[in-house]
Amino acid sequence: MEEEEDFLKVLQALRDAARRVEAGEDRGPALHALLALEAGADDLLAGDPNLSALRRLLSRLRALSCSVELCGVGEGGGAVGYLRARCRRCAGRRGIARVAGAVAGEIQAWIDRETIARLVAALRRTDGGGADAARALLAELEARLLSVGRFDARLQRTLLQHGVFAAVEAKLGDPAVGDGCAAAVLALVRFNKDVFVGPVLMGPAVGALVAAASESPAPLRALNGLVAAIRSPLVDELHARGELPRLVALLCAPDTRVRALALEFALRVGYYGRKEVVDALLAEGLVKRLLCLQRSHLGGSLEDADASPREKPGVNGGAFLAGLLPWRHPDNDDGAAAMASRRPFVSAVARFAVQVEIGEGLSPREKRAMKLEILRRVREAAVSPAEEATVLAEVLWGATP
């Protein structure tokens, strides 16, 4: 195992060296490392057809390096010879940078093949060993998928050839690697929705994430990310499978992190869900559960939390809406948004009402009817006239521009 890790570290060092040469370091240890790899290419690279392109690029890199070193030889003296040598040297260095960039891409593809093959082998082990290695490889895969600036066809081909999604999906319920697998599923969907959304909707991944959500925050965090990426189709699938009651019940989970993520899930479903979905949430006592969260020490009213002792009645409208919609404004620096992050359950009912009001799943008539239904359920669930008045005011004012 240590030898495999050392081999990947060597490949990563060679990739970084190629990137330094691409950035302009055409002399020094970075270029020498690539030329040393080219010198041993017959022994190291000959057995793998996937490395034939890398061999050609390394040969081209050595030829360009030699041409740059020989620039000026035989050009003669004088200004004309000097200018010719300088132009050839500049052209050679530009060629070295281009070839080094291609070498870095080939080495990265090599790293991807090695990492993915070892990850799949570790996940498919039946003896229960290799959990630590699998977790490390899952983290590397997630970081790689999230770092891709534009679509990488070779990486996609490698993922499909090794059956990464099926291997990760099969281990979602494993307590040893389930959290990393959940994050990997989300990273795969974000990397290529066209390929991986279908397996998510049709396979057991959604059910496995819901089943594991009560044990750890990671599956529910991944499920929230999947709802944000897939939107209404995933919300409809959750409703069709009857998973919404289990997710609403997580609002009463003992772990505060799970409760906060369950609230975020409810807000997303309120935004994307159709009338039948929102009705199902309300039928499971969503408003009553949100009021319980709002009564906790991490809840309260956003107006009370944001107002200063001297100026309690005055609340900035923009700050109030920023607090109502924290997941819609991840980069918002308002004080109210910061307060909402420190107290995740503040104004929970009003935040849900606003998501339904501005959401994509309901028609204007359905939104008005749903708002009245939320108000009715607030009146039923409130434990005091003061709480009822406060929450009703937040729900009614929160939708006002």
Sequence and secondary structure as in RCSB ss.txt:
>XXXX:A:sequence
MEEEEDFLKVLQALRDAARRVEAGEDRGPALHALLALEAGADDLLAGDPNLSALRRLLSRLRALSCSVELCGVGE
GGGAVGYLRARCRRCAGRRGIARVAGAVAGEIQAWIDRETIARLVAALRRTDGGGADAARALLAELEARLLSVGR
FDARLQRTLLQHGVFAAVEAKLGDPAVGDGCAAAVLALVRFNKDVFVGPVLMGPAVGALVAAASESPAPLRALNG
LVAAIRSPLVDELHARGELPRLVALLCAPDTRVRALALEFALRVGYYGRKEVVDALLAEGLVKRLLCLQRSHLGG
SLEDADASPREKPGVNGGAFLAGLLPWRHPDNDDGAAAMASRRPFVSAVARFAVQVEIGEGLSPREKRAMKLEIL
RRVREAAVSPAEEATVLAEVLWGATP
>XXXX:A:secstr
 HHHHHHHHHHHHHHHHHHHHHTT  SSHHHHHHHHHHHTHHHHTTT GGGHHHHHHHHHHHHHHHHHHHTTTTS
 SHHHHHHHHHHHHHHHHHHHHHHHHHHHHHHHHHHHHHHHHHHHHHHT SSS  HHHHHHHHHHHHHHHHH SS
  HHHHHHHHHHTHHHHHHHTTT TTTHHHHHHHHHHHHHH HHHHHHHHHHSSHHHHHHHHTTT HHHHHHHHH
HHHHH HHHHHHHHHHT HHHHHHGGG SSHHHHHHHHHHHHHHHHH  HHHHHHHHHTTHHHHHHHHHHSTT  
 HHHHHS SS  S   HHHHHHHH GGG TT   HHHHHHHHSTTTTHHHHHHHHHHH SSS HHHHHHHHHHHH
HHHHHH SSHHHHHHHHHHHHHHT  
